[in-house]
Structure formats: structure tokens, C-alpha cells
Amino acid sequence: MPRPSPLSLSAWPLALQWLALLILAGAAGQLLKHFQVPAGQFLGPMLVAIGFGVSGASIRVPRQAFRLGQGSVGVLAAHSMTMAVLASMAQSWHVMLFATLLTVCLSALVGLALVRLGGLAPSTAAWGTAPGAASAMVAMADDFGADSRVVATMQYVRVVCVVMIGALASHWIGVPAGGSQAHSTEVVLQTFTLLNLGLTLGTIVLGVLLGSRVPAGALLVPLLIGGALQISGLLHITLPGWLLALAYGAIGCYIGLRFDRPTLRYVWTRLPAMIFGAVLLIALCALSAWLLAHWLDKDFLSVYLATSPGGLDAMTIIAVDTHADVGLVLAMQTLRLFAVIVSGAFFARLIIKWAS
């Protein structure tokens, strides 16, 4: 059996790999935050972890740490859930439903194009382009006989593209004038007490445990519990900056470390088609967001993040950091997640039928 190259991180002791990852990921997150890059504390660790994964690192972020990170983001998003936000969502439910169906249909068309032009198997292309939670789509792809390695690569390539483009778009567009300033860490910390911190941490842990069998439940269940408790006045959500940095870093490193050389070699010939498909879907969603922004009389950035085919957690992080309309982003992203879970098998069969 060949020995690993000295340049490969697999030759490093595990403790040294962890130490290097923690230092570099933390430094990258703080550096991007210093330069006011949206979701910098998430984007920096993810990019560092991608480099580690491709360089042969054998460490992996425990799934439970990833789920706790998602739960923290869910509770942070719950801080924006007020009766006014819920009322606004109820008034625009028909537009949100239309936007959700449009995004799902666009993803199906992109999947069909990848089958025709990119040489991907129909079932794999269907699940790989499905705009839902990446982990849920990979798990469901396994159940329906698709190649989970290719599906995982397609999903996480799109997540990287969405986060990079979303961060750049947020930087170029700037903070929308109508965006809520109530989502910043400083506001969350106005109610800081040890009791509130303990109750918030308890809500995160309880939500993650209860959501263990629900697709994207680690984020959605803490969001629902935290929102309900906050609206009822029983909880003042308190999330210190260091806790948010750990949550963002755990999510970013978990995603980034999933990129390794064997997976990239396996899909190398199809990688350009995957990137093209991801960018095409993002562009189509951006075009629909521009039209919906005029229809809803909302700022483009909020609607773009709401319709963007990325992960619910990543879009929530960017929405919070840019003070976009977090309620709209959460509502449309959550609605689309449920729609994809319910309709995923139907669209997979439809793409297989059309491709044949």
C-alpha cells in the first residue's frame, strides 16, 4: 500500500490537523468579518475546510456539532419572528407559493439539461439539482437508487456557488434601505443574562433532539420552538458573538471537509457541467427574484436570498448579516424545502421519463 505524500495532510497526526484547521478557519472567518464580507464567519471556515479536504485531511466535523450549529442559526433566525412578520407572510402566501413552484420547476429543467448535455444519469441529475437541503437530498437520493456521491458533489458545489455569489451580491448591492436592523448580534445581546443564555442553549439542544428524524429538522425545529417561545414572551433569545462564530464555523467546516480528492476525481469530467448547471439555476432564480421584487414591492436582495437555491442555513446567515428581510427569506426557503421533499420523487421520475 503506497505511503501518503508528505505534502498530503493525511500524513499529519489528527491532533495537528485539528489544530491547523481550528486556527486557519478561525483566522479566515475573523479576517472576512473584519473586511465586512457577508457571512464571513461562515464563508472563511468553509473555504479553508475545502482546502483541507482536497489536500487529504482525514478529520471530519462530528455530525452532532453540525446539527447544533444549524440549531443555533435556527434560533438566531427565530429572533426575527414577530407577529408583524407572520402577518406580512400570511398576506403574501400566494406569491411565495408561486415563487416556490417556479424555483422547483426551474431546477427540474436544469436537471434535464444536465442529462442531455452533461452526460449525467437522469435520477442523479434530478436529485443533484433539487433545491432542497443538501443532506436531505443526498439521503433521499440513496433511497431512490441515485449515485449519492455525484448527488452530494452536485449539491455542495451548488452550495459553494450560491454562498460565494450571494456574498458578492450582498456586498455589491449593500444593505437594503428597508432591511430590518433587529437581527444584529448587538440587539440580540441587549437581553443578555445567564438565565436567557441558558434557556436559549436549552432551546437549541431540545430542538436538535426533536428534529433528528425530520429533514433539515436541526434547523427548522429550533426555529419553530424559538419563534413560538419568543412570540409568547417566554424567551428572550440570547446568542453571544462567540457562540455564533462557533456555529457558523461548524457548519462551514462540515460542508468544506466533504470535498475530497476521490470524489473530485470521480466527477472531474462532469464538474464543468455541474458548475454550469449551478450557475444557470442561480441566474434563473435571480431573474425570477427581480420580477418578484417588483411584484412584492420588496428590495431585490431579500427576494434574491429568498429564492436562491442554496441551503436554508447559509441563506439565513447571509440574510441576518446583511439585515435583509429575514422573515421573507425564512418563509420562502422553508416552503421550498418542504415542496422539494414532497415533490422530489415525482420530478425525478419526470426527468427520467423525459430523458428517455
C-alpha positions, 0 to 999 in steps of 0.5 A: 500500500503506497505511503501518503505524500508528505505534502498530503495532510493525511500524513499529519497526526489528527491532533495537528490537523485539528489544530491547523484547521481550528486556527486557519478557519478561525483566522479566515472567518475573523479576517472576512468579518473584519473586511465586512464580507457577508457571512464571513464567519461562515464563508472563511471556515468553509473555504479553508475546510475545502482546502483541507479536504482536497489536500487529504485531511482525514478529520471530519466535523462530528455530525452532532456539532453540525446539527447544533450549529444549524440549531443555533442559526435556527434560533438566531433566525427565530429572533426575527419572528414577530407577529408583524412578520407572520402577518406580512407572510400570511398576506403574501402566501400566494406569491411565495407559493408561486415563487416556490413552484417556479424555483422547483420547476426551474431546477427540474429543467436544469436537471434535464439539461444536465442529462442531455448535455452533461452526460449525467444519469437522469435520477442523479441529475434530478436529485443533484439539482433539487433545491432542497437541503443538501443532506436531505437530498443526498439521503433521499437520493440513496433511497431512490437508487441515485449515485449519492456521491455525484448527488452530494458533489452536485449539491455542495458545489451548488452550495459553494456557488450560491454562498460565494455569489450571494456574498458578492451580491450582498456586498455589491448591492449593500444593505437594503434601505428597508432591511430590518436592523433587529437581527444584529448580534448587538440587539440580540445581546441587549437581553443578555443574562445567564438565565436567557443564555441558558434557556436559549442553549436549552432551546437549541439542544431540545430542538436538535433532539426533536428534529433528528428524524425530520429533514433539515429538522436541526434547523427548522425545529429550533426555529419553530420552538424559538419563534413560538417561545419568543412570540409568547414572551417566554424567551428572550433569545440570547446568542453571544458573538462567540457562540455564533462564530462557533456555529457558523464555523461548524457548519462551514467546516462540515460542508468544506471537509466533504470535498475530497480528492476521490470524489473530485476525481470521480466527477472531474469530467462532469464538474464543468457541467455541474458548475454550469448547471449551478450557475444557470439555476442561480441566474434563473432564480435571480431573474425570477427574484427581480420580477418578484421584487417588483411584484412584492414591492420588496428590495431585490436582495431579500427576494434574491436570498429568498429564492436562491437555491442554496441551503436554508442555513447559509441563506439565513446567515447571509440574510441576518448579516446583511439585515435583509428581510429575514422573515421573507427569506425564512418563509420562502426557503422553508416552503421550498424545502418542504415542496422539494421533499414532497415533490422530489420523487415525482420530478425525478421520475419526470426527468427520467421519463423525459430523458428517455 
